[in-house]
Amino acid sequence: MSLSNLTSRISGFHRMTMEERLAAVAAFAGLEDTATQQLRRAGNIDAHLADHMIENAVATIAIPVGVATNMKVDGRDVLVPMATEESSVVAAVCNSARQCYDSGGFVTSLSGNLMIAQVQLVGISDPGNARLKILEHRAEIAAICDGCDPMLVKLGGGFRDVEVRLVPSKGGTMVVTHLIIDTRDAMGANTVNTMAETLAPSIEQWTGGKVFLRILSNLADRRLARARAVWPVEAIGGAAVRDGMIAAYHFAEADPYRAATHNKGIMNGVSAVVLATGNDTRAVEAGAHAYAARDGRYTSLTTWEVTADGSLAGMLEMPMPVGLVGGATKIHPTAQACLKILGVSSAAELARIIAAVGLAQNFGAIKALATVGIQQGHMALHAHNVAIAAGATGVEVEKLAAILVARRQVRPDVAAEELAKLRGTA
């Protein structure tokens, strides 16, 4: 299959067996046999690797990896691996992407690959004067930072700027130095932390103060991923559906109680791709929620509008500190296989695809909320989990799940009752 003929619209994908889906994905991504075999293994991480990834390892836990179809990002069809335990997440992305596929899919951009390291200075009687002293040493700061990672500099990254903030606190005014570092295709936590720790003694010498914390910030607002898409009104069910979705957005924009759940839905998609590629889900989650409150009030990460022709336009902007090198991304074989499926060659490209998935996930959630309610689709899929938990096996799972959905009672006690009936033991 030539690259020009690749399409993420794989008919009947959800009805295939797992083996058939894996074969279709392998053909799409051109996976070599070793990567395909890695994805075929249910455990897919050996004890030796697990023992060296974390401390005190005793076991591993497997999370299902699904593939979102119908995704077109910046004109390229892409299949997106998503690692999640939650029902309906992958399906929501597939359905949302299908409804904007013919209008061009998702258009994305990235503000850059800049990360921030913070150096906290305390015990300063003249913080304004100390701030200028630090800024006067900009050239030395650049040399110290770049000296920590010559390879990063060789790759075009390294020190970009320094900022010094005066931060009032209960302990007095702190002088906080921000190192702005281009980490290229790495997430960059280890790199910027090393730079902050290496610079700390010089800041103490220049100012006479005491440095305590020297660490990155996960509010990566110099590394913003953006995605936008347009859904024609006829593709989503008409103007009434569109207007209901706009009303749902207005609720999330105005009320932090709603915004928290609204943004959690976005992160259902975002974190699933972050996890599948071996990146730091906690860093991305922390940055997203901090960014949602950047103006002093927690609000929606997405914006929704009606276009001049009546279509629905959605936009997402959020920090996306992800990488292709370093950490679990580099050593976990399943993460490497997932990156091969995505076909990305840079951290920037990965970040943009993840933003597109987050926007698709948000579309699916607010459309469901504005129409049939979130439970109809979610509980239909969740019914399979409840059926298995009740002890159903083989064909019993589908039969029992269908009964639970028909009764609109997806509960363990009902599942046990109906399973007994199926087996003739009630």
C-alpha positions as CSV (number, residue, x, y, z in Angstrom):
1,M,0.0,0.0,0.0
2,S,1.5,3.3,-1.0
3,L,1.6,6.3,1.4
4,S,-0.8,8.2,-0.8
5,N,-3.4,5.4,-0.5
6,L,-3.2,5.1,3.3
7,T,-6.5,5.8,5.0
8,S,-7.5,5.8,8.6
9,R,-11.1,5.0,7.7
10,I,-11.0,1.2,8.1
11,S,-14.4,-0.1,7.4
12,G,-15.7,-2.5,10.1
13,F,-12.6,-2.1,12.3
14,H,-14.5,-2.4,15.6
15,R,-16.1,-5.7,14.4
16,M,-12.8,-7.4,13.6
17,T,-11.1,-9.8,15.9
18,M,-8.1,-8.5,17.8
19,E,-5.8,-10.5,15.5
20,E,-7.5,-9.0,12.4
21,R,-7.2,-5.5,13.8
22,L,-3.5,-6.0,14.6
23,A,-2.9,-7.2,11.1
24,A,-4.7,-4.2,9.6
25,V,-2.7,-1.8,11.8
26,A,0.6,-3.6,11.0
27,A,-0.2,-3.2,7.2
28,F,-1.1,0.5,7.6
29,A,2.0,1.3,9.6
30,G,4.4,-1.1,7.8
31,L,5.3,-2.7,11.1
32,E,8.1,-5.2,11.1
33,D,7.4,-8.6,12.6
34,T,9.2,-7.9,15.9
35,A,6.9,-4.9,16.6
36,T,3.8,-6.9,15.6
37,Q,4.9,-9.8,17.9
38,Q,5.5,-7.3,20.7
39,L,1.9,-6.0,20.4
40,R,0.5,-9.5,20.2
41,R,2.0,-10.4,23.7
42,A,-0.7,-9.7,26.3
43,G,1.9,-8.9,29.0
44,N,4.4,-7.3,26.7
45,I,7.0,-6.3,29.2
46,D,9.5,-8.7,30.8
47,A,10.4,-8.9,34.4
48,H,14.0,-7.7,33.9
49,L,12.9,-4.5,32.2
50,A,10.2,-3.8,34.8
51,D,12.7,-4.3,37.6
52,H,14.9,-1.7,36.1
53,M,12.2,0.9,35.3
54,I,11.1,1.4,38.9
55,E,12.0,0.5,42.5
56,N,10.7,-2.5,44.4
57,A,9.0,-4.0,41.4
58,V,6.9,-7.1,42.0
59,A,4.7,-7.3,39.0
60,T,3.4,-5.6,35.9
61,I,-0.2,-4.5,35.0
62,A,-1.5,-4.6,31.5
63,I,-3.7,-1.8,30.2
64,P,-5.6,-2.4,26.9
65,V,-4.2,-0.6,23.8
66,G,-6.9,0.4,21.3
67,V,-6.5,2.2,18.0
68,A,-8.5,5.2,17.0
69,T,-9.4,5.2,13.3
70,N,-10.7,8.0,11.0
71,M,-8.0,10.5,12.2
72,K,-6.8,12.9,9.7
73,V,-4.2,15.3,11.1
74,D,-2.7,18.1,9.0
75,G,-3.8,16.3,5.9
76,R,-2.2,12.9,6.9
77,D,-4.3,9.9,7.8
78,V,-3.0,8.4,11.0
79,L,-4.0,5.5,13.3
80,V,-3.6,6.5,16.9
81,P,-2.8,3.9,19.7
82,M,-4.5,4.7,23.0
83,A,-3.8,2.9,26.3
84,T,-6.8,3.2,28.6
85,E,-9.0,1.1,30.9
86,E,-12.1,3.2,30.4
87,S,-14.9,2.1,28.1
88,S,-16.1,4.3,25.2
89,V,-12.9,6.5,25.1
90,V,-11.5,5.0,21.9
91,A,-14.9,4.8,20.3
92,A,-15.6,8.4,21.0
93,V,-12.5,9.5,19.2
94,C,-13.2,7.3,16.2
95,N,-16.8,8.6,15.9
96,S,-15.8,12.2,16.4
97,A,-13.0,12.0,13.8
98,R,-15.3,10.4,11.3
99,Q,-17.7,13.3,11.5
100,C,-15.1,15.9,10.5
101,Y,-13.0,13.7,8.2
102,D,-14.6,14.9,5.0
103,S,-14.3,18.6,6.1
104,G,-10.5,18.2,6.4
105,G,-10.0,16.6,9.8
106,F,-7.8,18.3,12.3
107,V,-5.3,21.2,11.8
108,T,-2.7,21.6,14.4
109,S,0.3,23.7,15.5
110,L,2.9,23.9,18.3
111,S,4.3,27.0,19.9
112,G,7.7,25.3,20.4
113,N,9.7,22.8,22.4
114,L,10.6,25.1,25.3
115,M,10.7,23.9,28.9
116,I,11.1,25.9,32.1
117,A,13.4,25.1,35.0
118,Q,12.9,27.1,38.2
119,V,15.6,28.1,40.7
120,Q,14.1,29.4,44.0
121,L,16.2,32.0,45.9
122,V,15.3,33.1,49.4
123,G,16.8,35.2,52.2
124,I,17.1,38.3,50.1
125,S,16.6,41.8,51.6
126,D,16.8,43.5,48.3
127,P,15.0,41.2,45.8
128,G,14.7,43.8,43.0
129,N,18.4,44.3,43.1
130,A,19.1,40.6,43.2
131,R,16.9,40.1,40.1
132,L,19.0,42.5,38.1
133,K,22.2,40.9,39.3
134,I,21.1,37.6,37.9
135,L,19.9,39.1,34.6
136,E,23.3,40.8,34.2
137,H,24.9,37.3,34.0
138,R,22.8,36.1,31.1
139,A,25.9,35.1,29.0
140,E,27.3,33.0,31.9
141,I,23.9,31.4,32.6
142,A,23.7,30.4,28.9
143,A,27.2,28.9,29.0
144,I,26.5,26.9,32.2
145,C,23.2,25.5,30.9
146,D,24.6,24.6,27.5
147,G,27.6,23.0,29.1
148,C,25.4,20.5,30.9
149,D,24.2,18.9,27.6
150,P,26.5,19.5,24.6
151,M,24.6,16.8,22.6
152,L,21.4,18.8,23.0
153,V,23.2,21.9,21.8
154,K,24.6,19.9,18.8
155,L,21.0,18.9,17.9
156,G,19.9,22.5,17.9
157,G,18.5,22.8,21.4
158,G,19.8,24.3,24.6
159,F,19.5,27.6,26.4
160,R,17.2,30.2,24.9
161,D,16.5,32.8,27.6
162,V,16.4,33.6,31.3
163,E,13.6,35.3,33.3
164,V,13.6,36.4,36.9
165,R,10.4,36.8,38.8
166,L,9.7,38.3,42.2
167,V,7.2,36.0,44.0
168,P,5.5,37.2,47.2
169,S,5.1,34.4,49.8
170,K,4.4,33.8,53.5
171,G,8.1,33.6,54.0
172,G,8.9,36.9,52.2
173,T,9.6,37.7,48.6
174,M,11.3,34.9,46.7
175,V,13.5,35.5,43.6
176,V,12.7,32.8,41.1
177,T,14.9,32.3,38.1
178,H,13.3,30.7,35.0
179,L,15.6,29.0,32.6
180,I,14.0,28.6,29.2
181,I,15.4,25.6,27.4
182,D,14.7,24.1,24.0
183,T,14.7,20.3,24.7
184,R,14.0,19.3,21.0
185,D,12.6,15.8,20.9
186,A,13.0,15.0,24.6
187,M,10.4,15.8,27.2
188,G,13.4,17.3,29.0
189,A,12.8,16.9,32.7
190,N,16.2,15.4,33.5
191,T,18.0,17.9,31.3
192,V,16.5,21.1,32.7
193,N,16.7,19.8,36.3
194,T,20.5,19.2,35.8
195,M,20.9,22.8,34.4
196,A,19.0,24.3,37.4
197,E,21.1,22.3,39.9
198,T,24.3,23.2,38.2
199,L,23.4,26.9,38.1
200,A,22.3,27.2,41.7
201,P,25.8,27.9,43.3
202,S,26.4,30.7,40.9
203,I,23.1,32.4,41.7
204,E,23.9,32.2,45.4
205,Q,27.4,33.7,44.7
206,W,26.0,36.6,42.7
207,T,23.2,37.5,45.1
208,G,24.3,36.4,48.6
209,G,20.9,34.5,49.0
210,K,20.1,30.8,49.6
211,V,18.8,28.5,46.9
212,F,16.4,25.8,47.8
213,L,14.3,24.3,45.0
214,R,15.9,23.7,41.6
215,I,13.4,21.8,39.3
216,L,11.4,22.0,36.2
217,S,7.8,23.5,36.0
218,N,5.1,21.3,34.6
219,L,3.2,24.4,33.6
220,A,4.9,24.1,30.2
221,D,3.2,27.2,28.7
222,R,6.1,27.6,26.2
223,R,5.2,24.2,24.7
224,L,1.6,24.7,23.7
225,A,-0.1,22.2,21.3
226,R,-3.1,23.5,19.4
227,A,-5.7,21.7,17.3
228,R,-8.8,22.9,15.5
229,A,-11.5,21.3,13.4
230,V,-14.8,22.1,11.8
231,W,-17.8,19.8,11.9
232,P,-20.5,20.6,9.2
233,V,-23.9,20.9,10.9
234,E,-25.4,18.2,8.7
235,A,-22.7,15.7,9.8
236,I,-23.5,16.1,13.5
237,G,-27.3,15.8,13.4
238,G,-28.5,19.4,12.7
239,A,-28.6,22.8,14.2
240,A,-30.3,21.7,17.4
241,V,-27.4,19.3,18.2
242,R,-24.9,22.1,17.4
243,D,-26.6,24.6,19.7
244,G,-26.8,22.0,22.5
245,M,-23.1,21.5,22.2
246,I,-22.4,25.2,22.3
247,A,-24.6,25.4,25.5
248,A,-22.6,22.6,27.0
249,Y,-19.3,24.5,26.3
250,H,-20.7,27.7,27.8
251,F,-21.5,25.7,31.0
252,A,-17.9,24.5,31.2
253,E,-16.4,27.9,30.4
254,A,-18.5,29.5,33.2
255,D,-18.5,26.9,36.0
256,P,-15.3,25.3,37.4
257,Y,-17.4,22.3,38.7
258,R,-18.5,21.5,35.2
259,A,-15.1,22.5,33.7
260,A,-13.3,19.9,35.8
261,T,-15.3,17.1,34.3
262,H,-15.2,18.7,30.8
263,N,-11.4,18.8,30.9
264,K,-11.2,15.3,32.4
265,G,-13.0,14.1,29.3
266,I,-10.3,15.8,27.2
267,M,-7.6,14.1,29.2
268,N,-9.3,10.7,28.6
269,G,-8.0,11.0,25.1
270,V,-4.8,12.9,25.7
271,S,-3.6,10.7,28.6
272,A,-4.4,7.5,26.6
273,V,-2.0,8.5,23.8
274,V,0.6,9.9,26.3
275,L,0.6,6.5,28.1
276,A,0.7,4.4,25.0
277,T,3.8,6.2,23.8
278,G,5.6,5.9,27.2
279,N,5.4,9.6,28.1
280,D,4.6,11.1,31.5
281,T,0.9,11.2,32.0
282,R,1.2,13.1,35.3
283,A,3.2,15.9,33.9
284,V,0.8,16.4,31.0
285,E,-2.2,16.3,33.4
286,A,-0.7,18.7,35.8
287,G,0.2,21.2,33.1
288,A,-3.2,21.0,31.5
289,H,-5.1,21.8,34.7
290,A,-2.7,24.5,35.7
291,Y,-3.1,26.1,32.2
292,A,-6.9,25.9,32.5
293,A,-6.6,28.1,35.6
294,R,-3.9,30.5,34.2
295,D,-6.2,33.6,34.4
296,G,-7.1,32.9,38.0
297,R,-10.3,30.9,37.3
298,Y,-10.5,27.3,36.3
299,T,-12.2,27.0,32.9
300,S,-12.5,24.9,29.7
301,L,-9.4,24.0,27.8
302,T,-11.4,24.0,24.6
303,T,-13.4,26.7,22.8
304,W,-16.4,26.1,20.6
305,E,-17.9,28.5,18.1
306,V,-20.5,28.6,15.2
307,T,-18.9,29.5,11.9
308,A,-20.4,31.9,9.3
309,D,-22.0,28.9,7.4
310,G,-23.4,27.4,10.5
311,S,-20.8,24.7,11.1
312,L,-19.4,23.9,14.5
313,A,-15.8,24.8,15.1
314,G,-13.7,23.5,18.0
315,M,-10.3,24.5,19.3
316,L,-8.0,23.1,21.9
317,E,-4.8,24.7,23.3
318,M,-2.8,23.1,26.1
319,P,0.7,22.4,27.3
320,M,2.1,19.2,25.7
321,P,5.5,18.2,27.2
322,V,6.1,14.9,25.4
323,G,9.1,13.4,23.8
324,L,10.4,10.6,21.6
325,V,13.7,10.0,23.4
326,G,14.5,9.3,27.0
327,G,12.7,7.5,29.8
328,A,10.1,4.8,29.2
329,T,9.5,6.2,25.7
330,K,12.9,4.9,24.6
331,I,13.1,1.6,26.5
332,H,9.6,0.3,26.6
333,P,9.1,-2.0,23.5
334,T,5.3,-1.4,23.3
335,A,5.8,2.3,23.5
336,Q,8.2,2.1,20.6
337,A,5.7,-0.1,18.6
338,C,3.0,2.5,19.3
339,L,5.2,5.3,18.0
340,K,5.8,3.3,14.8
341,I,2.1,3.0,14.3
342,L,1.8,6.8,14.6
343,G,4.6,7.3,12.2
344,V,5.9,10.4,13.9
345,S,9.5,11.7,13.5
346,S,9.5,14.5,16.1
347,A,8.1,15.3,19.5
348,A,6.3,18.2,17.9
349,E,4.4,16.0,15.6
350,L,3.5,13.7,18.4
351,A,2.3,16.6,20.5
352,R,0.1,17.9,17.7
353,I,-1.6,14.5,17.2
354,I,-2.3,14.2,20.9
355,A,-4.0,17.6,20.8
356,A,-6.2,16.5,17.9
357,V,-7.2,13.4,19.9
358,G,-8.1,15.6,22.9
359,L,-10.3,17.8,20.8
360,A,-12.0,14.8,19.2
361,Q,-12.6,13.3,22.7
362,N,-14.2,16.6,23.8
363,F,-16.4,16.7,20.8
364,G,-17.7,13.2,21.5
365,A,-18.4,13.9,25.2
366,I,-20.3,17.2,24.7
367,K,-22.3,15.8,21.8
368,A,-23.4,12.8,23.9
369,L,-24.2,15.1,26.8
370,A,-26.2,17.4,24.6
371,T,-28.2,14.6,23.0
372,V,-28.7,11.1,24.4
373,G,-26.7,11.6,27.6
374,I,-23.3,10.2,28.4
375,Q,-24.5,6.9,29.8
376,Q,-26.1,5.4,26.7
377,G,-22.9,4.8,24.8
378,H,-20.6,4.5,27.9
379,M,-22.8,2.0,29.7
380,A,-23.3,-0.1,26.6
381,L,-19.5,-0.7,26.5
382,H,-19.2,-0.8,30.3
383,A,-21.7,-3.6,30.3
384,H,-19.1,-6.0,29.0
385,N,-16.9,-5.3,32.0
386,V,-19.8,-5.9,34.4
387,A,-20.6,-9.1,32.6
388,I,-17.1,-10.4,32.9
389,A,-16.9,-9.4,36.5
390,A,-20.1,-11.4,37.1
391,G,-18.4,-14.5,35.7
392,A,-19.6,-14.6,32.1
393,T,-17.2,-16.2,29.6
394,G,-17.1,-16.7,25.9
395,V,-20.4,-15.9,24.1
396,E,-22.0,-15.3,27.5
397,V,-20.3,-11.9,27.7
398,E,-22.0,-10.5,24.6
399,K,-25.4,-12.0,25.5
400,L,-25.3,-10.8,29.1
401,A,-24.1,-7.3,28.1
402,A,-27.0,-7.0,25.7
403,I,-29.5,-8.0,28.4
404,L,-28.0,-5.4,30.9
405,V,-28.2,-2.7,28.3
406,A,-31.8,-3.6,27.3
407,R,-32.8,-3.5,30.9
408,R,-30.9,-0.2,31.4
409,Q,-29.5,-1.7,34.6
410,V,-25.8,-2.2,34.2
411,R,-25.2,-3.4,37.7
412,P,-23.3,-6.4,39.3
413,D,-26.4,-7.7,41.1
414,V,-28.5,-7.6,37.9
415,A,-25.6,-9.2,36.0
416,A,-25.4,-12.1,38.5
417,E,-29.2,-12.6,38.3
418,E,-29.3,-12.6,34.5
419,L,-26.2,-14.8,34.2
420,A,-27.9,-17.4,36.3
421,K,-30.9,-17.3,34.0
422,L,-28.7,-17.7,30.9
423,R,-27.1,-20.8,32.5
424,G,-30.5,-22.2,33.6
425,T,-29.4,-22.2,37.3
426,A,-31.8,-19.5,38.5
